[in-house]
């Protein structure tokens, strides 16, 4: 018998969808933390499975970071 599709392919469980959304949100928060130049927090997030990234994504960007250059424009001279 040839199996073309399974229940998982046809209808994933709500738990799988929730975990996928949570994983994407944590990874986006990690990318924001890295773009803000908070490398110490990125390292701590890697060690804790990204638990601190949703909080640290709201910190102010470090001077000279990619985030600061992108969203605040050039530094005044």
GROMACS elastic network, one bead per residue, 0.5 to 0.9 nm:
[ bonds ]
;  ai    aj funct       b0    kb
    3     6     6  0.73280   500
    5     8     6  0.80402   500
    5     9     6  0.60877   500
    5    10     6  0.68895   500
    6     9     6  0.53223   500
    6    10     6  0.62861   500
    6    11     6  0.85567   500
    7    10     6  0.50726   500
    7    11     6  0.57603   500
    7    12     6  0.71878   500
    8    11     6  0.54186   500
    8    13     6  0.74077   500
    9    12     6  0.63991   500
   11    14     6  0.89335   500
   12    15     6  0.82821   500
   12    16     6  0.65819   500
   12    17     6  0.71442   500
   13    16     6  0.54005   500
   13    17     6  0.66640   500
   13    18     6  0.89008   500
   14    17     6  0.51074   500
   14    18     6  0.61879   500
   14    19     6  0.86963   500
   15    18     6  0.50838   500
   15    19     6  0.61823   500
   15    20     6  0.85428   500
   16    19     6  0.51966   500
   16    20     6  0.61015   500
   16    21     6  0.86462   500
   17    20     6  0.51203   500
   17    21     6  0.62365   500
   17    22     6  0.86195   500
   18    21     6  0.52124   500
   18    22     6  0.61535   500
   18    23     6  0.86140   500
   19    22     6  0.50137   500
   19    23     6  0.60558   500
   19    24     6  0.86068   500
   20    23     6  0.51240   500
   20    24     6  0.62439   500
   20    25     6  0.86707   500
   21    24     6  0.51753   500
   21    25     6  0.61951   500
   21    26     6  0.86938   500
   22    25     6  0.51563   500
   22    26     6  0.62229   500
   22    27     6  0.86444   500
   23    26     6  0.52344   500
   23    27     6  0.61993   500
   23    28     6  0.86311   500
   24    27     6  0.51521   500
   24    28     6  0.61373   500
   24    29     6  0.86035   500
   25    28     6  0.51251   500
   25    29     6  0.61774   500
   25    30     6  0.86164   500
   25    54     6  0.79981   500
   26    29     6  0.50484   500
   26    30     6  0.61941   500
   26    31     6  0.87111   500
   26    50     6  0.63059   500
   26    51     6  0.76603   500
   26    52     6  0.89342   500
   26    53     6  0.65407   500
   26    54     6  0.62953   500
   27    31     6  0.62519   500
   27    32     6  0.86724   500
   27    50     6  0.75135   500
   27    53     6  0.81119   500
   27    54     6  0.89902   500
   28    31     6  0.50191   500
   28    32     6  0.62363   500
   28    33     6  0.86029   500
   28    53     6  0.86869   500
   28    54     6  0.86273   500
   29    32     6  0.50466   500
   29    33     6  0.61433   500
   29    34     6  0.86241   500
   29    50     6  0.84941   500
   29    53     6  0.53124   500
   29    54     6  0.52360   500
   29    55     6  0.82371   500
   29    56     6  0.78597   500
   29    57     6  0.55258   500
   29    58     6  0.89093   500
   30    33     6  0.50342   500
   30    34     6  0.61989   500
   30    35     6  0.85997   500
   30    41     6  0.89085   500
   30    42     6  0.66360   500
   30    45     6  0.75575   500
   30    46     6  0.89000   500
   30    50     6  0.69674   500
   30    52     6  0.86415   500
   30    53     6  0.51818   500
   30    54     6  0.74204   500
   30    56     6  0.83822   500
   30    57     6  0.71775   500
   31    34     6  0.50666   500
   31    35     6  0.60969   500
   31    36     6  0.85778   500
   31    42     6  0.86411   500
   31    53     6  0.86619   500
   31    57     6  0.84651   500
   32    35     6  0.50048   500
   32    36     6  0.61586   500
   32    37     6  0.87668   500
   32    53     6  0.83855   500
   32    56     6  0.86662   500
   32    57     6  0.56853   500
   32    58     6  0.87740   500
   32    67     6  0.79769   500
   33    36     6  0.51565   500
   33    37     6  0.66373   500
   33    38     6  0.57542   500
   33    39     6  0.76608   500
   33    41     6  0.73411   500
   33    42     6  0.65406   500
   33    53     6  0.66058   500
   33    54     6  0.85767   500
   33    56     6  0.62106   500
   33    58     6  0.81825   500
   33    59     6  0.80886   500
   33    61     6  0.82918   500
   34    37     6  0.51494   500
   34    38     6  0.57380   500
   34    39     6  0.61174   500
   34    41     6  0.82705   500
   34    42     6  0.62030   500
   34    57     6  0.86583   500
   34    65     6  0.88831   500
   34    66     6  0.87599   500
   34    67     6  0.88549   500
   35    38     6  0.76435   500
   35    61     6  0.80969   500
   35    65     6  0.65938   500
   35    66     6  0.54012   500
   35    67     6  0.52898   500
   35    68     6  0.85865   500
   36    39     6  0.84533   500
   36    57     6  0.79387   500
   36    59     6  0.82343   500
   36    60     6  0.74171   500
   36    62     6  0.59142   500
   36    63     6  0.86589   500
   36    64     6  0.88720   500
   36    65     6  0.54564   500
   36    66     6  0.62582   500
   36    68     6  0.69550   500
   37    40     6  0.86894   500
   37    42     6  0.87958   500
   37    61     6  0.64115   500
   37    62     6  0.54224   500
   37    63     6  0.80108   500
   37    64     6  0.80249   500
   37    65     6  0.50724   500
   37    66     6  0.70947   500
   37    67     6  0.76891   500
   38    41     6  0.55054   500
   38    42     6  0.63809   500
   38    43     6  0.89432   500
   38    56     6  0.81950   500
   38    59     6  0.86645   500
   38    61     6  0.72944   500
   38    62     6  0.65947   500
   38    65     6  0.86291   500
   39    43     6  0.62116   500
   39    44     6  0.86024   500
   40    43     6  0.51940   500
   40    44     6  0.62918   500
   40    45     6  0.85654   500
   41    45     6  0.59182   500
   41    46     6  0.84774   500
   41    52     6  0.74547   500
   41    53     6  0.74058   500
   41    56     6  0.70570   500
   42    46     6  0.62058   500
   42    47     6  0.87282   500
   42    50     6  0.81457   500
   42    52     6  0.85369   500
   42    53     6  0.73301   500
   42    56     6  0.88190   500
   43    46     6  0.50480   500
   43    47     6  0.63527   500
   43    48     6  0.87302   500
   44    47     6  0.50762   500
   44    48     6  0.61818   500
   44    49     6  0.84993   500
   44    50     6  0.78593   500
   44    51     6  0.88356   500
   44    52     6  0.74856   500
   44    53     6  0.88332   500
   45    48     6  0.50715   500
   45    49     6  0.57827   500
   45    51     6  0.60635   500
   45    52     6  0.55098   500
   45    53     6  0.60121   500
   46    49     6  0.53370   500
   46    50     6  0.57175   500
   46    51     6  0.86226   500
   47    50     6  0.75115   500
   48    51     6  0.58462   500
   48    52     6  0.74942   500
   49    52     6  0.83175   500
   50    53     6  0.54265   500
   50    54     6  0.79068   500
   51    54     6  0.70182   500
   51    55     6  0.82720   500
   52    55     6  0.55434   500
   52    56     6  0.61472   500
   52    57     6  0.86097   500
   53    57     6  0.58159   500
   53    58     6  0.88503   500
   54    57     6  0.54814   500
   54    58     6  0.74752   500
   55    58     6  0.59028   500
   55    59     6  0.75732   500
   56    59     6  0.52344   500
   56    60     6  0.87223   500
   57    60     6  0.83047   500
   58    61     6  0.88035   500
   59    62     6  0.89332   500
   60    68     6  0.89221   500
   61    64     6  0.83518   500
   61    65     6  0.65213   500
   61    66     6  0.85614   500
   61    67     6  0.65023   500
   61    68     6  0.60628   500
   62    65     6  0.55311   500
   62    66     6  0.88825   500
   62    67     6  0.84061   500
   62    68     6  0.73992   500
   63    68     6  0.70267   500
   63    69     6  0.88992   500
   64    67     6  0.83050   500
   64    68     6  0.64127   500
   64    69     6  0.66651   500
   64    75     6  0.89114   500
   65    68     6  0.52847   500
   65    69     6  0.63325   500
   65    70     6  0.85955   500
   66    69     6  0.51967   500
   66    70     6  0.59879   500
   66    71     6  0.85607   500
   67    70     6  0.51731   500
   67    71     6  0.60426   500
   67    72     6  0.79589   500
   68    71     6  0.55516   500
   68    72     6  0.53953   500
   68    73     6  0.73504   500
   68    74     6  0.87513   500
   69    72     6  0.56923   500
   69    73     6  0.53798   500
   69    74     6  0.62246   500
   69    75     6  0.78117   500
   70    73     6  0.59961   500
   70    74     6  0.84168   500
   72    75     6  0.79454   500
   73    76     6  0.89521   500
   74    77     6  0.88172   500
